[in-house]
Amino acid sequence: MSRRTPPLVPRLRPHAESVFAEMSRLALEVGAVNLGQGFPDTDGPLQLKEVAIAAINDGRGNQYPPGTGILELRQAIAVHQDRFYGISLDPQTDVVVTTGASEAIAATLIALVDAGDEVVMFEPWFDIYAAAISIANGKRVGVPMSGPELRPDIDALRAAISPKTRMIILNSPHNPTGVIFTREELQAVATIAIENDILVLSDEAYEHLWFDEHEHIPISTLPSMFERTITVGSGGKSFSFTGWKVGWASGPRDLIAAVRAARQHLSFVSGGPFQYAMAYGLGLPDQYYRELRTDLALKRDLLCGGLEELGFGVIRPEGTYFATTDVRPLGYTDGMTFCRELPHKAGVVAIPHAVFCDDPEAGRPYVRWAFCKRTEVLREALDRLRAGLS
Ligand SMILES: *Cc1c(COP(=O)(O)O)cnc(C)c1O
């Protein structure tokens, strides 16, 4: 029998296999503690569940909600952006609700990147950017995060800009490194975007997950940046309901009109009752946001302290719920090999940075660990690592 050509179009073939699926399968097979995939193992606030349940029971959002999102949520997003960042938005024109931040990102790229346009992003990058750029028929251009602390390489960014550069994707707080861009770094990116008339997609899914003094700054608040920036938020990440898939994009009306145009032909609408819950969540008092950070910071310290004791080179995250380690002090040269052996050796799953990079050298020694897990789960993982790695 003759073999058929693979049916998947060539531009999507590099994105067909996900290491998350491979590692989660492995985790199940060997009963490993899964610190690979980044979702919390406890739910967000009870009140949000009650609002969603009440909406379902009252018949609010059970049929197609408005394509741009229910007005209550668009208003809550506008109020939230003003409350935390002093950004002023018109909920009628400057906001669109999406099926998670993922769809906001996909719709932005599909709407604003044309065939052959270049999209520059810092490497390692969140995997959906690469796939969505391919779907949009654009070309991705990686720029390294470099040095021992994996900071954004601004000179490399400047050098990567060409007449074909249409967009820069920024992600701060940054997955997988946990780096939060400083005001100076953001200003340097902004200057490059302005001088070259480039759009910025700012993925702020982890906007509320920052630690110590590393407060999150939206790049759209820098001078002359609002007009060229699409800002993306994630209800799943901010309220620990990743399964609800409610996200949003906001920005100037012409850019949001474009995102809305693409988005209506993707999922059209989504998550009606959950949108009411997210509107409620965005209005929670400061105490909610503070406790979310305090709780995560303790988990960060627990995991990072344990990994340091085990001899890893730990890059202590400034934000997100991921920690990055260098495996070289443990005698490994390659994070991929380390992660493939780890479930068998120690019964723990982590993710190699290599899967977030085009340049195989860049991510080679680094491994990402999720710490959005119950304290006893993190302790169990560390116990297993102590037993399995020594
Ligand atoms: C999780 C994540 C997203 C996607 O968020 P959803 O709301 O679940 O679609 C986007 N960007 C980054 C960096 C993420 O880690």
The ligand as an SDF file (V2000), in Angstrom:
LIG
                    3D

 15 15  0  0  0  0  0  0  0  0999 V2000
   -1.6370   30.4210   29.5000 C   0  0  0  0  0  0  0  0  0  0  0  0
   -1.0890   31.4690   28.6180 C   0  0  0  0  0  0  0  0  0  0  0  0
   -1.8850   32.0550   27.6290 C   0  0  0  0  0  0  0  0  0  0  0  0
   -3.2570   31.5410   27.2800 C   0  0  0  0  0  0  0  0  0  0  0  0
   -4.2070   31.8920   28.1920 O   0  0  0  0  0  0  0  0  0  0  0  0
   -5.7010   31.3230   28.0580 P   0  0  0  0  0  0  0  0  0  0  0  0
   -6.5160   32.3920   28.6840 O   0  0  0  0  0  0  0  0  0  0  0  0
   -5.7290   30.0190   28.8020 O   0  0  0  0  0  0  0  0  0  0  0  0
   -5.9990   31.1260   26.6170 O   0  0  0  0  0  0  0  0  0  0  0  0
   -1.3610   33.0840   26.8780 C   0  0  0  0  0  0  0  0  0  0  0  0
   -0.1060   33.5070   27.0710 N   0  0  0  0  0  0  0  0  0  0  0  0
    0.6960   32.9550   27.9970 C   0  0  0  0  0  0  0  0  0  0  0  0
    2.0820   33.4690   28.1490 C   0  0  0  0  0  0  0  0  0  0  0  0
    0.2440   31.9030   28.7920 C   0  0  0  0  0  0  0  0  0  0  0  0
    1.0690   31.3150   29.6530 O   0  0  0  0  0  0  0  0  0  0  0  0
  1  2  1  0
  2  3  1  0
  2 14  2  0
  3  4  1  0
  3 10  2  0
  4  5  1  0
  5  6  1  0
  6  7  2  0
  6  8  1  0
  6  9  1  0
 10 11  1  0
 11 12  2  0
 12 13  1  0
 12 14  1  0
 14 15  1  0
M  END
$$$$
